[in-house]
Amino acid sequence: MYDRLAILQLIEDAERAEPFCVCGAPMVATDRGGALWLECSARHRPHGRLARIAFRLGLHSARELLAAPALLAA
Ligand SMILES: [Zn+2]
């Protein structure tokens, strides 16, 4: 069970552990179907040559931080 403070701490820890994608863009916390993910900020709008190459190759970083049921319970 996570409360809002625990979720904020989870996001801060994840962003601190993995601040940048392999393409160099910052990682951001996002909602994916009710689940909390840490993903590349350039994932949907790649800017720059390296980001576009990573987009074409599907190399942008993304990982689930918190599954939807756990997030809904917070
Ligand atoms: Zn990226």
N, CA, C, O and the ligand as a Tripos MOL2 file, in Angstrom:
@<TRIPOS>MOLECULE
protein
  297   295    75     0     0
PROTEIN
NO_CHARGES

@<TRIPOS>ATOM
      1 N           0.8540   -1.1820    0.0000 N.3       1 MET1
      2 CA          0.0000    0.0000    0.0000 C.3       1 MET1
      3 C           0.8960    1.2410    0.0000 C.2       1 MET1
      4 O           1.8430    1.3470    0.7800 O.2       1 MET1
      5 N           0.5790    2.1510   -0.8730 N.am      2 TYR2
      6 CA          1.3650    3.3740   -1.0060 C.3       2 TYR2
      7 C           0.4930    4.5890   -0.7050 C.2       2 TYR2
      8 O          -0.6450    4.6720   -1.1690 O.2       2 TYR2
      9 N           1.0210    5.5240    0.0650 N.am      3 ASP3
     10 CA          0.3300    6.7900    0.2160 C.3       3 ASP3
     11 C           1.0020    7.7950   -0.7140 C.2       3 ASP3
     12 O           2.0130    7.4740   -1.3390 O.2       3 ASP3
     13 N           0.4680    8.9760   -0.8120 N.am      4 ARG4
     14 CA          0.9830    9.9750   -1.7610 C.3       4 ARG4
     15 C           2.4410   10.3170   -1.5010 C.2       4 ARG4
     16 O           3.2110   10.4860   -2.4470 O.2       4 ARG4
     17 N           2.8260   10.4190   -0.2590 N.am      5 LEU5
     18 CA          4.2170   10.7390    0.0740 C.3       5 LEU5
     19 C           5.1450    9.6090   -0.3800 C.2       5 LEU5
     20 O           6.2350    9.8660   -0.8900 O.2       5 LEU5
     21 N           4.7170    8.3720   -0.1950 N.am      6 ALA6
     22 CA          5.5330    7.2270   -0.6210 C.3       6 ALA6
     23 C           5.6710    7.2050   -2.1460 C.2       6 ALA6
     24 O           6.7290    6.8590   -2.6700 O.2       6 ALA6
     25 N           4.6090    7.5720   -2.8490 N.am      7 ILE7
     26 CA          4.6560    7.6040   -4.3160 C.3       7 ILE7
     27 C           5.6090    8.7050   -4.7920 C.2       7 ILE7
     28 O           6.3920    8.4950   -5.7190 O.2       7 ILE7
     29 N           5.5400    9.8800   -4.1530 N.am      8 LEU8
     30 CA          6.4710   10.9590   -4.5120 C.3       8 LEU8
     31 C           7.9110   10.5360   -4.2670 C.2       8 LEU8
     32 O           8.7930   10.8300   -5.0740 O.2       8 LEU8
     33 N           8.1500    9.8480   -3.1580 N.am      9 GLN9
     34 CA          9.5010    9.3730   -2.8490 C.3       9 GLN9
     35 C           9.9500    8.3400   -3.8820 C.2       9 GLN9
     36 O          11.1090    8.3360   -4.2980 O.2       9 GLN9
     37 N           9.0380    7.4740   -4.2910 N.am     10 LEU10
     38 CA          9.3370    6.4680   -5.3140 C.3      10 LEU10
     39 C           9.7440    7.1390   -6.6270 C.2      10 LEU10
     40 O          10.7070    6.7190   -7.2700 O.2      10 LEU10
     41 N           9.0140    8.1770   -7.0220 N.am     11 ILE11
     42 CA          9.3240    8.9140   -8.2590 C.3      11 ILE11
     43 C          10.6800    9.6050   -8.1300 C.2      11 ILE11
     44 O          11.5100    9.5160   -9.0360 O.2      11 ILE11
     45 N          10.9090   10.2890   -7.0180 N.am     12 GLU12
     46 CA         12.1880   10.9940   -6.8340 C.3      12 GLU12
     47 C          13.3630   10.0200   -6.8430 C.2      12 GLU12
     48 O          14.3990   10.3010   -7.4460 O.2      12 GLU12
     49 N          13.2100    8.8900   -6.1840 N.am     13 ASP13
     50 CA         14.2850    7.8820   -6.1550 C.3      13 ASP13
     51 C          14.5530    7.3380   -7.5530 C.2      13 ASP13
     52 O          15.7060    7.1620   -7.9470 O.2      13 ASP13
     53 N          13.4800    7.0720   -8.3050 N.am     14 ALA14
     54 CA         13.6330    6.5280   -9.6580 C.3      14 ALA14
     55 C          14.2980    7.5390  -10.5830 C.2      14 ALA14
     56 O          15.1780    7.1820  -11.3670 O.2      14 ALA14
     57 N          13.8810    8.8020  -10.4920 N.am     15 GLU15
     58 CA         14.4740    9.8420  -11.3480 C.3      15 GLU15
     59 C          15.9330   10.1020  -10.9690 C.2      15 GLU15
     60 O          16.7560   10.4210  -11.8270 O.2      15 GLU15
     61 N          16.2430    9.9630   -9.6910 N.am     16 ARG16
     62 CA         17.6250   10.1490   -9.2350 C.3      16 ARG16
     63 C          18.5010    8.9750   -9.7060 C.2      16 ARG16
     64 O          19.6560    9.1720  -10.0830 O.2      16 ARG16
     65 N          17.9470    7.7640   -9.6790 N.am     17 ALA17
     66 CA         18.6980    6.5730  -10.0830 C.3      17 ALA17
     67 C          18.8980    6.5150  -11.5980 C.2      17 ALA17
     68 O          19.9170    6.0130  -12.0750 O.2      17 ALA17
     69 N          17.9250    7.0280  -12.3500 N.am     18 GLU18
     70 CA         18.0000    6.9660  -13.8140 C.3      18 GLU18
     71 C          17.5080    8.3050  -14.3690 C.2      18 GLU18
     72 O          16.3920    8.3940  -14.8800 O.2      18 GLU18
     73 N          18.3440    9.3480  -14.2690 N.am     19 PRO19
     74 CA         17.8890   10.6780  -14.6780 C.3      19 PRO19
     75 C          17.7440   10.8690  -16.1830 C.2      19 PRO19
     76 O          16.9700   11.7160  -16.6290 O.2      19 PRO19
     77 N          18.4900   10.0830  -16.9770 N.am     20 PHE20
     78 CA         18.4590   10.2860  -18.4260 C.3      20 PHE20
     79 C          18.2750    8.9660  -19.1770 C.2      20 PHE20
     80 O          18.7310    7.9080  -18.7430 O.2      20 PHE20
     81 N          17.6020    9.0640  -20.2990 N.am     21 CYS21
     82 CA         17.4250    7.9450  -21.2210 C.3      21 CYS21
     83 C          18.7420    7.7040  -21.9690 C.2      21 CYS21
     84 O          19.6550    8.5280  -21.9130 O.2      21 CYS21
     85 N          18.8270    6.5850  -22.6590 N.am     22 VAL22
     86 CA         20.0100    6.3200  -23.4800 C.3      22 VAL22
     87 C          20.1710    7.3670  -24.5800 C.2      22 VAL22
     88 O          21.2780    7.5560  -25.0830 O.2      22 VAL22
     89 N          19.0870    8.0540  -24.9670 N.am     23 CYS23
     90 CA         19.1620    9.0850  -26.0070 C.3      23 CYS23
     91 C          19.6000   10.4310  -25.4390 C.2      23 CYS23
     92 O          19.8490   11.3640  -26.2020 O.2      23 CYS23
     93 N          19.6990   10.5500  -24.1230 N.am     24 GLY24
     94 CA         20.1440   11.7860  -23.4900 C.3      24 GLY24
     95 C          19.0220   12.6570  -22.9620 C.2      24 GLY24
     96 O          19.2920   13.6240  -22.2500 O.2      24 GLY24
     97 N          17.7720   12.3520  -23.2840 N.am     25 ALA25
     98 CA         16.6370   13.1460  -22.8020 C.3      25 ALA25
     99 C          16.3360   12.7880  -21.3400 C.2      25 ALA25
    100 O          16.5970   11.6660  -20.9070 O.2      25 ALA25
    101 N          15.7910   13.7380  -20.5920 N.am     26 PRO26
    102 CA         15.4500   13.4560  -19.1930 C.3      26 PRO26
    103 C          14.3470   12.4060  -19.0780 C.2      26 PRO26
    104 O          13.4820   12.2990  -19.9460 O.2      26 PRO26
    105 N          14.3920   11.6440  -18.0030 N.am     27 MET27
    106 CA         13.3400   10.6780  -17.7050 C.3      27 MET27
    107 C          12.2600   11.3950  -16.8940 C.2      27 MET27
    108 O          12.5630   12.2640  -16.0770 O.2      27 MET27
    109 N          11.0060   11.0260  -17.1240 N.am     28 VAL28
    110 CA          9.8860   11.6420  -16.4190 C.3      28 VAL28
    111 C           8.9040   10.5680  -15.9750 C.2      28 VAL28
    112 O           8.8000    9.5080  -16.5920 O.2      28 VAL28
    113 N           8.1880   10.8550  -14.9010 N.am     29 ALA29
    114 CA          7.1430    9.9500  -14.4290 C.3      29 ALA29
    115 C           5.8820   10.2310  -15.2340 C.2      29 ALA29
    116 O           5.4880   11.3830  -15.4120 O.2      29 ALA29
    117 N           5.2500    9.1550  -15.7200 N.am     30 THR30
    118 CA          4.0370    9.3090  -16.5220 C.3      30 THR30
    119 C           3.0060    8.2580  -16.1350 C.2      30 THR30
    120 O           3.3110    7.2520  -15.4960 O.2      30 THR30
    121 N           1.7870    8.5310  -16.5440 N.am     31 ASP31
    122 CA          0.6860    7.5970  -16.3310 C.3      31 ASP31
    123 C           0.4850    6.7800  -17.6010 C.2      31 ASP31
    124 O           0.3580    7.3370  -18.6910 O.2      31 ASP31
    125 N           0.4580    5.4770  -17.4570 N.am     32 ARG32
    126 CA          0.1670    4.5830  -18.5870 C.3      32 ARG32
    127 C          -0.9550    3.6700  -18.1720 C.2      32 ARG32
    128 O          -0.7360    2.6650  -17.4970 O.2      32 ARG32
    129 N          -2.1500    4.0180  -18.5720 N.am     33 GLY33
    130 CA         -3.3050    3.1830  -18.2580 C.3      33 GLY33
    131 C          -3.5260    3.0060  -16.7680 C.2      33 GLY33
    132 O          -3.9790    1.9510  -16.3240 O.2      33 GLY33
    133 N          -3.2120    4.0300  -15.9970 N.am     34 GLY34
    134 CA         -3.4100    3.9660  -14.5550 C.3      34 GLY34
    135 C          -2.2030    3.4690  -13.7900 C.2      34 GLY34
    136 O          -2.2020    3.4940  -12.5590 O.2      34 GLY34
    137 N          -1.1770    3.0200  -14.4880 N.am     35 ALA35
    138 CA          0.0660    2.5990  -13.8320 C.3      35 ALA35
    139 C           1.0760    3.7430  -13.9120 C.2      35 ALA35
    140 O           1.0080    4.5890  -14.8030 O.2      35 ALA35
    141 N           1.9970    3.7500  -12.9810 N.am     36 LEU36
    142 CA          3.0250    4.7980  -12.9400 C.3      36 LEU36
    143 C           4.2930    4.2660  -13.5850 C.2      36 LEU36
    144 O           4.8200    3.2310  -13.1770 O.2      36 LEU36
    145 N           4.7750    4.9710  -14.5840 N.am     37 TRP37
    146 CA          5.9770    4.5830  -15.3150 C.3      37 TRP37
    147 C           6.9960    5.6970  -15.2560 C.2      37 TRP37
    148 O           6.6530    6.8720  -15.1250 O.2      37 TRP37
    149 N           8.2600    5.3080  -15.3540 N.am     38 LEU38
    150 CA          9.3510    6.2610  -15.5790 C.3      38 LEU38
    151 C           9.7840    6.0370  -17.0150 C.2      38 LEU38
    152 O          10.2010    4.9370  -17.3760 O.2      38 LEU38
    153 N           9.6890    7.0690  -17.8310 N.am     39 GLU39
    154 CA         10.0260    6.8930  -19.2420 C.3      39 GLU39
    155 C          10.7150    8.1210  -19.8090 C.2      39 GLU39
    156 O          10.7140    9.1970  -19.2110 O.2      39 GLU39
    157 N          11.2950    7.9280  -20.9670 N.am     40 CYS40
    158 CA         12.0120    8.9930  -21.6600 C.3      40 CYS40
    159 C          11.0390   10.1140  -22.0400 C.2      40 CYS40
    160 O           9.9540    9.8570  -22.5600 O.2      40 CYS40
    161 N          11.4410   11.3540  -21.7730 N.am     41 SER41
    162 CA         10.5730   12.4850  -22.1170 C.3      41 SER41
    163 C          10.4910   12.6950  -23.6250 C.2      41 SER41
    164 O           9.5770   13.3710  -24.0960 O.2      41 SER41
    165 N          11.4220   12.1330  -24.3920 N.am     42 ALA42
    166 CA         11.4160   12.2780  -25.8480 C.3      42 ALA42
    167 C          10.7650   11.0790  -26.5270 C.2      42 ALA42
    168 O          10.8100   10.9600  -27.7520 O.2      42 ALA42
    169 N          10.1650   10.1960  -25.7470 N.am     43 ARG43
    170 CA          9.5970    8.9630  -26.2840 C.3      43 ARG43
    171 C           8.5600    9.2350  -27.3660 C.2      43 ARG43
    172 O           8.5460    8.5410  -28.3820 O.2      43 ARG43
    173 N           7.7110   10.2070  -27.1810 N.am     44 HIS44
    174 CA          6.6460   10.4870  -28.1320 C.3      44 HIS44
    175 C           6.9910   11.6200  -29.0920 C.2      44 HIS44
    176 O           6.3900   11.7340  -30.1610 O.2      44 HIS44
    177 N           7.9450   12.4510  -28.7200 N.am     45 ARG45
    178 CA          8.3390   13.5710  -29.5670 C.3      45 ARG45
    179 C           9.8540   13.6760  -29.5530 C.2      45 ARG45
    180 O          10.4090   14.5600  -28.9000 O.2      45 ARG45
    181 N          10.5200   12.7900  -30.2610 N.am     46 PRO46
    182 CA         11.9860   12.8230  -30.2370 C.3      46 PRO46
    183 C          12.5530   14.0790  -30.8760 C.2      46 PRO46
    184 O          12.1780   14.4490  -31.9890 O.2      46 PRO46
    185 N          13.4550   14.7250  -30.1640 N.am     47 HIS47
    186 CA         14.1440   15.9150  -30.6620 C.3      47 HIS47
    187 C          15.6310   15.6020  -30.7180 C.2      47 HIS47
    188 O          16.1830   14.9730  -29.8150 O.2      47 HIS47
    189 N          16.2420   16.0310  -31.7460 N.am     48 GLY48
    190 CA         17.6730   15.8030  -31.8760 C.3      48 GLY48
    191 C          17.9530   14.4930  -32.5860 C.2      48 GLY48
    192 O          17.1240   13.5840  -32.6000 O.2      48 GLY48
    193 N          19.1160   14.4160  -33.1660 N.am     49 ARG49
    194 CA         19.4740   13.2470  -33.9840 C.3      49 ARG49
    195 C          19.5020   11.9480  -33.1810 C.2      49 ARG49
    196 O          18.9510   10.9350  -33.6110 O.2      49 ARG49
    197 N          20.1480   11.9830  -32.0080 N.am     50 LEU50
    198 CA         20.2510   10.7750  -31.1980 C.3      50 LEU50
    199 C          18.8710   10.3050  -30.7260 C.2      50 LEU50
    200 O          18.5950    9.1050  -30.7090 O.2      50 LEU50
    201 N          18.0020   11.2560  -30.3410 N.am     51 ALA51
    202 CA         16.6540   10.8950  -29.8930 C.3      51 ALA51
    203 C          15.8560   10.2700  -31.0290 C.2      51 ALA51
    204 O          15.1120    9.3140  -30.8070 O.2      51 ALA51
    205 N          16.0020   10.8000  -32.2490 N.am     52 ARG52
    206 CA         15.2730   10.2340  -33.4010 C.3      52 ARG52
    207 C          15.7840    8.8380  -33.7420 C.2      52 ARG52
    208 O          15.0030    7.9460  -34.0740 O.2      52 ARG52
    209 N          17.0960    8.6560  -33.6570 N.am     53 ILE53
    210 CA         17.6620    7.3250  -33.9070 C.3      53 ILE53
    211 C          17.1570    6.3380  -32.8550 C.2      53 ILE53
    212 O          16.7480    5.2260  -33.1900 O.2      53 ILE53
    213 N          17.1860    6.7450  -31.5880 N.am     54 ALA54
    214 CA         16.7070    5.8770  -30.5080 C.3      54 ALA54
    215 C          15.2280    5.5590  -30.6920 C.2      54 ALA54
    216 O          14.7850    4.4460  -30.4110 O.2      54 ALA54
    217 N          14.4570    6.5600  -31.1740 N.am     55 PHE55
    218 CA         13.0280    6.3490  -31.4140 C.3      55 PHE55
    219 C          12.8240    5.2950  -32.4900 C.2      55 PHE55
    220 O          11.9990    4.3940  -32.3320 O.2      55 PHE55
    221 N          13.5650    5.4010  -33.5730 N.am     56 ARG56
    222 CA         13.4250    4.4360  -34.6790 C.3      56 ARG56
    223 C          13.8260    3.0310  -34.2400 C.2      56 ARG56
    224 O          13.2390    2.0450  -34.6870 O.2      56 ARG56
    225 N          14.8140    2.9420  -33.3770 N.am     57 LEU57
    226 CA         15.2930    1.6330  -32.9280 C.3      57 LEU57
    227 C          14.5360    1.1200  -31.6990 C.2      57 LEU57
    228 O          14.7680    0.0010  -31.2420 O.2      57 LEU57
    229 N          13.6460    1.9320  -31.1800 N.am     58 GLY58
    230 CA         12.8820    1.5360  -30.0000 C.3      58 GLY58
    231 C          13.7420    1.4180  -28.7590 C.2      58 GLY58
    232 O          13.5010    0.5570  -27.9130 O.2      58 GLY58
    233 N          14.7430    2.2780  -28.6420 N.am     59 LEU59
    234 CA         15.6980    2.1710  -27.5400 C.3      59 LEU59
    235 C          15.4090    3.0960  -26.3590 C.2      59 LEU59
    236 O          16.1560    3.0850  -25.3810 O.2      59 LEU59
    237 N          14.3590    3.8830  -26.4260 N.am     60 HIS60
    238 CA         14.0860    4.7780  -25.3060 C.3      60 HIS60
    239 C          13.8160    3.9720  -24.0380 C.2      60 HIS60
    240 O          13.1750    2.9220  -24.0770 O.2      60 HIS60
    241 N          14.3090    4.4750  -22.9360 N.am     61 SER61
    242 CA         14.1480    3.7820  -21.6620 C.3      61 SER61
    243 C          12.7320    3.9600  -21.1300 C.2      61 SER61
    244 O          12.1350    5.0260  -21.2780 O.2      61 SER61
    245 N          12.2070    2.9240  -20.5190 N.am     62 ALA62
    246 CA         10.9000    2.9720  -19.8640 C.3      62 ALA62
    247 C          10.7960    1.7900  -18.9200 C.2      62 ALA62
    248 O          11.1800    0.6700  -19.2580 O.2      62 ALA62
    249 N          10.2720    2.0560  -17.7310 N.am     63 ARG63
    250 CA         10.0350    0.9510  -16.8030 C.3      63 ARG63
    251 C           8.8890    1.3060  -15.8720 C.2      63 ARG63
    252 O           8.6810    2.4660  -15.5160 O.2      63 ARG63
    253 N           8.1630    0.2830  -15.4960 N.am     64 GLU64
    254 CA          7.0140    0.4810  -14.6100 C.3      64 GLU64
    255 C           7.4970    0.6770  -13.1850 C.2      64 GLU64
    256 O           8.3050   -0.1020  -12.6770 O.2      64 GLU64
    257 N           6.9920    1.7300  -12.5430 N.am     65 LEU65
    258 CA          7.3390    1.9820  -11.1400 C.3      65 LEU65
    259 C           6.2970    1.4010  -10.1980 C.2      65 LEU65
    260 O           6.6180    0.8680   -9.1360 O.2      65 LEU65
    261 N           5.0390    1.5180  -10.6130 N.am     66 LEU66
    262 CA          3.9480    1.0960   -9.7390 C.3      66 LEU66
    263 C           2.7760    0.6410  -10.6060 C.2      66 LEU66
    264 O           2.3130    1.3820  -11.4740 O.2      66 LEU66
    265 N           2.3030   -0.5750  -10.3690 N.am     67 ALA67
    266 CA          1.1980   -1.1200  -11.1610 C.3      67 ALA67
    267 C          -0.0930   -0.3930  -10.8330 C.2      67 ALA67
    268 O          -0.2380    0.1960   -9.7620 O.2      67 ALA67
    269 N          -1.0170   -0.4420  -11.7610 N.am     68 ALA68
    270 CA         -2.2810    0.2890  -11.6260 C.3      68 ALA68
    271 C          -3.0310   -0.0150  -10.3260 C.2      68 ALA68
    272 O          -3.4760    0.9270   -9.6700 O.2      68 ALA68
    273 N          -3.1940   -1.2780   -9.9180 N.am     69 PRO69
    274 CA         -3.9590   -1.5270   -8.6740 C.3      69 PRO69
    275 C          -3.3430   -0.8610   -7.4460 C.2      69 PRO69
    276 O          -4.0600   -0.3510   -6.5850 O.2      69 PRO69
    277 N          -2.0160   -0.8660   -7.3680 N.am     70 ALA70
    278 CA         -1.3510   -0.2460   -6.2200 C.3      70 ALA70
    279 C          -1.5180    1.2540   -6.2460 C.2      70 ALA70
    280 O          -1.6730    1.8820   -5.1990 O.2      70 ALA70
    281 N          -1.4870    1.8430   -7.4440 N.am     71 LEU71
    282 CA         -1.6200    3.2900   -7.5650 C.3      71 LEU71
    283 C          -3.0410    3.7250   -7.2300 C.2      71 LEU71
    284 O          -3.2300    4.7600   -6.5910 O.2      71 LEU71
    285 N          -4.0370    2.9580   -7.6480 N.am     72 LEU72
    286 CA         -5.4320    3.2940   -7.3670 C.3      72 LEU72
    287 C          -5.7330    3.2310   -5.8720 C.2      72 LEU72
    288 O          -6.5990    3.9540   -5.3800 O.2      72 LEU72
    289 N          -5.0320    2.3840   -5.1640 N.am     73 ALA73
    290 CA         -5.2650    2.2280   -3.7280 C.3      73 ALA73
    291 C          -4.6720    3.3790   -2.9270 C.2      73 ALA73
    292 O          -4.9970    3.5450   -1.7520 O.2      73 ALA73
    293 N          -3.7930    4.1890   -3.5590 N.am     74 ALA74
    294 CA         -3.1270    5.2830   -2.8430 C.3      74 ALA74
    295 C          -4.0550    6.4600   -2.6170 C.2      74 ALA74
    296 O          -3.6480    7.4620   -2.0280 O.2      74 ALA74
    297 ZN         14.9980    8.5070  -25.0420 Zn       75 ZN75
@<TRIPOS>BOND
     1     1     2 1
     2     2     3 1
     3     3     4 2
     4     3     5 am
     5     5     6 1
     6     6     7 1
     7     7     8 2
     8     7     9 am
     9     9    10 1
    10    10    11 1
    11    11    12 2
    12    11    13 am
    13    13    14 1
    14    14    15 1
    15    15    16 2
    16    15    17 am
    17    17    18 1
    18    18    19 1
    19    19    20 2
    20    19    21 am
    21    21    22 1
    22    22    23 1
    23    23    24 2
    24    23    25 am
    25    25    26 1
    26    26    27 1
    27    27    28 2
    28    27    29 am
    29    29    30 1
    30    30    31 1
    31    31    32 2
    32    31    33 am
    33    33    34 1
    34    34    35 1
    35    35    36 2
    36    35    37 am
    37    37    38 1
    38    38    39 1
    39    39    40 2
    40    39    41 am
    41    41    42 1
    42    42    43 1
    43    43    44 2
    44    43    45 am
    45    45    46 1
    46    46    47 1
    47    47    48 2
    48    47    49 am
    49    49    50 1
    50    50    51 1
    51    51    52 2
    52    51    53 am
    53    53    54 1
    54    54    55 1
    55    55    56 2
    56    55    57 am
    57    57    58 1
    58    58    59 1
    59    59    60 2
    60    59    61 am
    61    61    62 1
    62    62    63 1
    63    63    64 2
    64    63    65 am
    65    65    66 1
    66    66    67 1
    67    67    68 2
    68    67    69 am
    69    69    70 1
    70    70    71 1
    71    71    72 2
    72    71    73 am
    73    73    74 1
    74    74    75 1
    75    75    76 2
    76    75    77 am
    77    77    78 1
    78    78    79 1
    79    79    80 2
    80    79    81 am
    81    81    82 1
    82    82    83 1
    83    83    84 2
    84    83    85 am
    85    85    86 1
    86    86    87 1
    87    87    88 2
    88    87    89 am
    89    89    90 1
    90    90    91 1
    91    91    92 2
    92    91    93 am
    93    93    94 1
    94    94    95 1
    95    95    96 2
    96    95    97 am
    97    97    98 1
    98    98    99 1
    99    99   100 2
   100    99   101 am
   101   101   102 1
   102   102   103 1
   103   103   104 2
   104   103   105 am
   105   105   106 1
   106   106   107 1
   107   107   108 2
   108   107   109 am
   109   109   110 1
   110   110   111 1
   111   111   112 2
   112   111   113 am
   113   113   114 1
   114   114   115 1
   115   115   116 2
   116   115   117 am
   117   117   118 1
   118   118   119 1
   119   119   120 2
   120   119   121 am
   121   121   122 1
   122   122   123 1
   123   123   124 2
   124   123   125 am
   125   125   126 1
   126   126   127 1
   127   127   128 2
   128   127   129 am
   129   129   130 1
   130   130   131 1
   131   131   132 2
   132   131   133 am
   133   133   134 1
   134   134   135 1
   135   135   136 2
   136   135   137 am
   137   137   138 1
   138   138   139 1
   139   139   140 2
   140   139   141 am
   141   141   142 1
   142   142   143 1
   143   143   144 2
   144   143   145 am
   145   145   146 1
   146   146   147 1
   147   147   148 2
   148   147   149 am
   149   149   150 1
   150   150   151 1
   151   151   152 2
   152   151   153 am
   153   153   154 1
   154   154   155 1
   155   155   156 2
   156   155   157 am
   157   157   158 1
   158   158   159 1
   159   159   160 2
   160   159   161 am
   161   161   162 1
   162   162   163 1
   163   163   164 2
   164   163   165 am
   165   165   166 1
   166   166   167 1
   167   167   168 2
   168   167   169 am
   169   169   170 1
   170   170   171 1
   171   171   172 2
   172   171   173 am
   173   173   174 1
   174   174   175 1
   175   175   176 2
   176   175   177 am
   177   177   178 1
   178   178   179 1
   179   179   180 2
   180   179   181 am
   181   181   182 1
   182   182   183 1
   183   183   184 2
   184   183   185 am
   185   185   186 1
   186   186   187 1
   187   187   188 2
   188   187   189 am
   189   189   190 1
   190   190   191 1
   191   191   192 2
   192   191   193 am
   193   193   194 1
   194   194   195 1
   195   195   196 2
   196   195   197 am
   197   197   198 1
   198   198   199 1
   199   199   200 2
   200   199   201 am
   201   201   202 1
   202   202   203 1
   203   203   204 2
   204   203   205 am
   205   205   206 1
   206   206   207 1
   207   207   208 2
   208   207   209 am
   209   209   210 1
   210   210   211 1
   211   211   212 2
   212   211   213 am
   213   213   214 1
   214   214   215 1
   215   215   216 2
   216   215   217 am
   217   217   218 1
   218   218   219 1
   219   219   220 2
   220   219   221 am
   221   221   222 1
   222   222   223 1
   223   223   224 2
   224   223   225 am
   225   225   226 1
   226   226   227 1
   227   227   228 2
   228   227   229 am
   229   229   230 1
   230   230   231 1
   231   231   232 2
   232   231   233 am
   233   233   234 1
   234   234   235 1
   235   235   236 2
   236   235   237 am
   237   237   238 1
   238   238   239 1
   239   239   240 2
   240   239   241 am
   241   241   242 1
   242   242   243 1
   243   243   244 2
   244   243   245 am
   245   245   246 1
   246   246   247 1
   247   247   248 2
   248   247   249 am
   249   249   250 1
   250   250   251 1
   251   251   252 2
   252   251   253 am
   253   253   254 1
   254   254   255 1
   255   255   256 2
   256   255   257 am
   257   257   258 1
   258   258   259 1
   259   259   260 2
   260   259   261 am
   261   261   262 1
   262   262   263 1
   263   263   264 2
   264   263   265 am
   265   265   266 1
   266   266   267 1
   267   267   268 2
   268   267   269 am
   269   269   270 1
   270   270   271 1
   271   271   272 2
   272   271   273 am
   273   273   274 1
   274   274   275 1
   275   275   276 2
   276   275   277 am
   277   277   278 1
   278   278   279 1
   279   279   280 2
   280   279   281 am
   281   281   282 1
   282   282   283 1
   283   283   284 2
   284   283   285 am
   285   285   286 1
   286   286   287 1
   287   287   288 2
   288   287   289 am
   289   289   290 1
   290   290   291 1
   291   291   292 2
   292   291   293 am
   293   293   294 1
   294   294   295 1
   295   295   296 2
@<TRIPOS>SUBSTRUCTURE
     1 MET1         2 RESIDUE 1 A MET
     2 TYR2         6 RESIDUE 1 A TYR
     3 ASP3        10 RESIDUE 1 A ASP
     4 ARG4        14 RESIDUE 1 A ARG
     5 LEU5        18 RESIDUE 1 A LEU
     6 ALA6        22 RESIDUE 1 A ALA
     7 ILE7        26 RESIDUE 1 A ILE
     8 LEU8        30 RESIDUE 1 A LEU
     9 GLN9        34 RESIDUE 1 A GLN
    10 LEU10       38 RESIDUE 1 A LEU
    11 ILE11       42 RESIDUE 1 A ILE
    12 GLU12       46 RESIDUE 1 A GLU
    13 ASP13       50 RESIDUE 1 A ASP
    14 ALA14       54 RESIDUE 1 A ALA
    15 GLU15       58 RESIDUE 1 A GLU
    16 ARG16       62 RESIDUE 1 A ARG
    17 ALA17       66 RESIDUE 1 A ALA
    18 GLU18       70 RESIDUE 1 A GLU
    19 PRO19       74 RESIDUE 1 A PRO
    20 PHE20       78 RESIDUE 1 A PHE
    21 CYS21       82 RESIDUE 1 A CYS
    22 VAL22       86 RESIDUE 1 A VAL
    23 CYS23       90 RESIDUE 1 A CYS
    24 GLY24       94 RESIDUE 1 A GLY
    25 ALA25       98 RESIDUE 1 A ALA
    26 PRO26      102 RESIDUE 1 A PRO
    27 MET27      106 RESIDUE 1 A MET
    28 VAL28      110 RESIDUE 1 A VAL
    29 ALA29      114 RESIDUE 1 A ALA
    30 THR30      118 RESIDUE 1 A THR
    31 ASP31      122 RESIDUE 1 A ASP
    32 ARG32      126 RESIDUE 1 A ARG
    33 GLY33      130 RESIDUE 1 A GLY
    34 GLY34      134 RESIDUE 1 A GLY
    35 ALA35      138 RESIDUE 1 A ALA
    36 LEU36      142 RESIDUE 1 A LEU
    37 TRP37      146 RESIDUE 1 A TRP
    38 LEU38      150 RESIDUE 1 A LEU
    39 GLU39      154 RESIDUE 1 A GLU
    40 CYS40      158 RESIDUE 1 A CYS
    41 SER41      162 RESIDUE 1 A SER
    42 ALA42      166 RESIDUE 1 A ALA
    43 ARG43      170 RESIDUE 1 A ARG
    44 HIS44      174 RESIDUE 1 A HIS
    45 ARG45      178 RESIDUE 1 A ARG
    46 PRO46      182 RESIDUE 1 A PRO
    47 HIS47      186 RESIDUE 1 A HIS
    48 GLY48      190 RESIDUE 1 A GLY
    49 ARG49      194 RESIDUE 1 A ARG
    50 LEU50      198 RESIDUE 1 A LEU
    51 ALA51      202 RESIDUE 1 A ALA
    52 ARG52      206 RESIDUE 1 A ARG
    53 ILE53      210 RESIDUE 1 A ILE
    54 ALA54      214 RESIDUE 1 A ALA
    55 PHE55      218 RESIDUE 1 A PHE
    56 ARG56      222 RESIDUE 1 A ARG
    57 LEU57      226 RESIDUE 1 A LEU
    58 GLY58      230 RESIDUE 1 A GLY
    59 LEU59      234 RESIDUE 1 A LEU
    60 HIS60      238 RESIDUE 1 A HIS
    61 SER61      242 RESIDUE 1 A SER
    62 ALA62      246 RESIDUE 1 A ALA
    63 ARG63      250 RESIDUE 1 A ARG
    64 GLU64      254 RESIDUE 1 A GLU
    65 LEU65      258 RESIDUE 1 A LEU
    66 LEU66      262 RESIDUE 1 A LEU
    67 ALA67      266 RESIDUE 1 A ALA
    68 ALA68      270 RESIDUE 1 A ALA
    69 PRO69      274 RESIDUE 1 A PRO
    70 ALA70      278 RESIDUE 1 A ALA
    71 LEU71      282 RESIDUE 1 A LEU
    72 LEU72      286 RESIDUE 1 A LEU
    73 ALA73      290 RESIDUE 1 A ALA
    74 ALA74      294 RESIDUE 1 A ALA
    75 ZN75       297 GROUP 0 **** ****
